[in-house]
Amino acid sequence: MYIGRFLVVGPDVGAYRVSSRSFPNRAVTRRDEETLTVGPTEDAPETDNPYVSYNCVRVTDEGAVLGNGSHVDPVAEKLAMGYPARDALATALLALDYEKDDYDTPRIAGVVGDDSAFIGTVRRDALLVEEVTEPTLVATYEEDSPTPFDFDATDADAAARAVFDAPYEHAVCAAGVARDGDRFELSVVNE
C-alpha cells in the first residue's frame, strides 16, 4: 500500500519517512546537530516543485519537530518562543494549510517534547492535533488521521530504520530522533 510521506511519534522517539512515486531521487542530510533536511540527490532531475526540499527535523531546547515540509521551521520557532507543542503545531499548520498540489497533500508534523508528544495534520477538510501517549502514525495518503502504530524503537537509529523498513511502498529515505537524557540524538537512512 502507498501511504506517501509519513511519520511516527511516541513518547521520547519519533521518525519520518519520505515515500515517493514522483520524486524518488532524494536523501536526508544532516545540516548541523539540530537539523535534518530532505533534498534532491545529485542525479535528480531539476524541478521547481516547492515541496521537494525542506527541513524534516528540527531540534529546539523544548523538543524535536518532525514533518513533511516547510511548516517544520515555524513549528520549531514557536516551540523555541515558549508556545506549548499543541499550539505551535496548530498555529503553523493552520497558517500554511495543506499543500496546494494536484493531490491536496496534507501537511503532517509531530513534536517529541520534554514531557509529552503531539501529532498533527492539516488536510483539505480538517486540522487535527492530538497528544499521544503511544506510538502514533500519520501519513499524507490513506492514513491521514493519527493512528496507533506498532513501533518499539528506543533510539534514533532504530526509529529511522523501522520507518524505512515499514511495509509501505516506495521508501526513499528516513530520519529518526530520540531523547537521550537532556538532548536529542538524530539518525538518517538513505538507500
Beta strands, then each sheet from edge to edge (+ up, - down):
strand 1: 6-10
strand 2: 13-19
strand 3: 26-32
strand 4: 35-40
strand 5: 54-60
strand 6: 63-67
strand 7: 107-113
strand 8: 117-122
strand 9: 127-132
strand 10: 136-139
strand 11: 147-148
strand 12: 171-180
strand 13: 183-190
sheet 1: 11+ 10- 1+ 2- 12+ 13-
sheet 2: 3+ 4- 5+ 6- 7+ 8- 9+
end
